[in-house]
Structures are given as structure tokens and as C-alpha cells.
Amino acid sequence: MSYFWSLAFLAAVPLVRAFPSGAPAGACVNLTPGHWNENQMVISPQAGQSPYVLSVSENMYTPSEELTVSVTGGSFKGILLQARLADDTLVGTFSDPPPNTKLIQCTGPGDSVTHTSSAPKEAGTSFTWTAPGSNVGNVIFT
């Protein structure tokens, strides 16, 4: 009888490889998490427009200034947030991550933020970003 329940339990467990404790290091470059389905096939990234919007507290920054970056559009479970130049160089640093998120190092300490659990994060969750010490040009949050 216990053999049957073991099989029934295993049949009910979804076989998807996710990253509930944060984005993997490989996602730092292409921002693609690489979730797998039950057939060990990589799940394709979202093709349509994102339901989320990143809002920044200011349209322009001054060197070393702190800005607030907020996620709007509904609650979310996972995130990998970065500030990049047009050539994909990561710039600035994040600090004081909100609950269920953490700072990670992709190319430098605190240059990215990811989730620490699959618990929903509220719409409007805000992150503190500090601009680089010198003007580096246009910054894109992604």
C-alpha cells in the first residue's frame, strides 16, 4: 500500500526546475533564468510584452546619487534587477534589499538584486540604487 502512495505522490509533484532562492549566476549575462519543464527542456522566455513596469524616482541621476526603482503591475515571485549601459556593462550598486530579495554579484558587489524565495512580492516593491561615482551616460534598468 505504501508503494502505491509513494508513486501517487511522485506523480503529483511537478517536475519543473525553478530557482526559488534566486536567479542562477548564468542569468547575469542574458537575464534568462533557464527554467526547465518535466521533459528537461528549457522553457522559452516570455515572448510578449511584460505585465510589469520599472519606475525610477528620477529621470536623470547625478554621480553617487541614490534613486528608487519600483516594480509596478502586480505582485511577482522572481526578479533579477540590474542597471546597465547600452553595451550591457553593469553600473551602480543596489543596497538595502526589501524582504524576500537579496543583493548578488554578477560583475561587482551589489550590482544586481534577485529574490530569496518564491513568496509573492507586492506590486510597488522598491529597490535603492546608487549611481556610479562619475557620469557614465544613459542607464537602463532591466
C-alpha positions in Angstrom: 0.0 0.0 0.0 2.8 2.5 0.8 4.4 1.8 -2.5 1.2 3.0 -4.2 1.1 6.2 -2.2 4.8 6.8 -3.0 4.0 6.6 -6.7 0.9 8.7 -6.4 2.9 11.4 -4.5 5.7 11.4 -7.1 3.2 11.6 -9.9 1.6 14.7 -8.3 5.0 16.5 -7.9 5.5 18.9 -10.8 8.9 18.2 -12.4 9.9 21.8 -13.2 13.4 23.1 -12.3 12.9 26.6 -10.9 15.1 28.9 -8.9 13.0 29.8 -5.8 16.1 31.1 -3.9 17.3 33.4 -6.6 18.4 33.7 -10.2 21.3 31.5 -11.1 24.7 33.0 -11.9 24.2 32.2 -15.6 21.2 34.6 -15.8 23.5 37.5 -15.0 24.5 37.8 -18.7 21.4 37.2 -20.7 18.7 37.8 -18.0 17.1 34.4 -18.9 16.5 32.2 -15.8 16.6 28.9 -17.7 13.6 27.1 -16.1 13.1 23.5 -17.2 9.9 21.6 -17.7 9.2 18.0 -16.8 10.8 16.8 -20.1 14.1 18.5 -19.1 13.5 21.1 -21.9 14.3 24.8 -21.2 11.1 26.8 -21.0 11.1 29.6 -23.5 11.3 33.1 -22.2 8.1 35.3 -22.3 7.7 36.5 -25.9 5.1 39.2 -25.4 5.1 42.5 -23.5 5.9 42.3 -19.8 3.0 43.0 -17.5 5.5 44.8 -15.2 7.0 48.2 -15.4 10.1 49.5 -13.7 9.7 53.1 -12.5 12.7 55.2 -11.4 12.3 58.1 -9.0 14.2 60.5 -11.2 14.7 60.7 -15.0 18.3 61.9 -14.6 21.0 61.0 -12.0 23.9 62.8 -10.5 27.1 60.8 -9.6 26.7 58.8 -6.3 23.0 59.8 -6.0 20.6 57.2 -4.6 17.5 56.6 -6.7 14.5 54.4 -6.1 13.5 51.7 -8.6 10.0 50.3 -8.2 8.2 47.3 -9.8 4.6 48.0 -10.7 2.0 45.9 -12.5 1.0 43.4 -9.8 2.7 41.0 -7.4 5.6 38.9 -8.6 7.6 35.9 -7.4 11.0 36.2 -9.0 13.3 39.0 -10.2 16.7 39.8 -11.4 17.2 43.6 -11.4 20.2 45.4 -12.9 21.3 48.8 -14.1 23.1 48.6 -17.5 24.7 50.8 -20.1 23.8 50.3 -23.8 26.8 48.0 -24.1 25.4 45.8 -21.3 28.0 46.9 -18.7 26.5 46.8 -15.2 26.7 50.1 -13.4 26.0 51.4 -9.9 25.0 49.3 -6.8 21.9 48.3 -5.1 21.5 48.4 -1.3 19.1 47.7 1.5 17.1 45.0 -0.4 13.4 44.6 0.7 12.1 41.4 2.3 12.4 38.2 0.2 15.1 39.8 -2.0 18.9 39.9 -1.8 21.9 41.6 -3.4 24.1 39.4 -5.6 27.3 39.9 -7.5 27.3 39.4 -11.3 30.3 41.5 -12.1 30.7 43.5 -8.9 29.3 43.5 -5.3 25.7 44.6 -5.2 25.3 45.2 -8.9 22.2 43.0 -9.1 19.2 42.1 -7.0 17.3 38.8 -7.0 14.6 37.0 -5.0 15.3 34.8 -2.0 12.0 32.8 -2.1 9.0 32.2 -4.3 6.8 34.2 -1.9 4.9 36.9 -3.7 6.5 40.3 -3.6 4.0 43.2 -3.6 3.4 45.5 -6.6 5.3 48.6 -5.9 8.2 46.9 -4.2 11.1 49.4 -4.3 14.8 49.0 -4.5 17.5 51.5 -3.7 20.2 52.0 -6.4 23.2 54.2 -6.1 24.6 55.8 -9.3 28.3 55.3 -10.1 30.7 58.0 -8.8 31.1 59.6 -12.2 28.7 60.2 -15.1 28.7 57.1 -17.3 25.8 58.1 -19.6 22.4 56.7 -20.1 21.4 53.9 -17.7 18.8 51.2 -18.5 17.1 49.3 -15.6 16.2 45.8 -16.6 
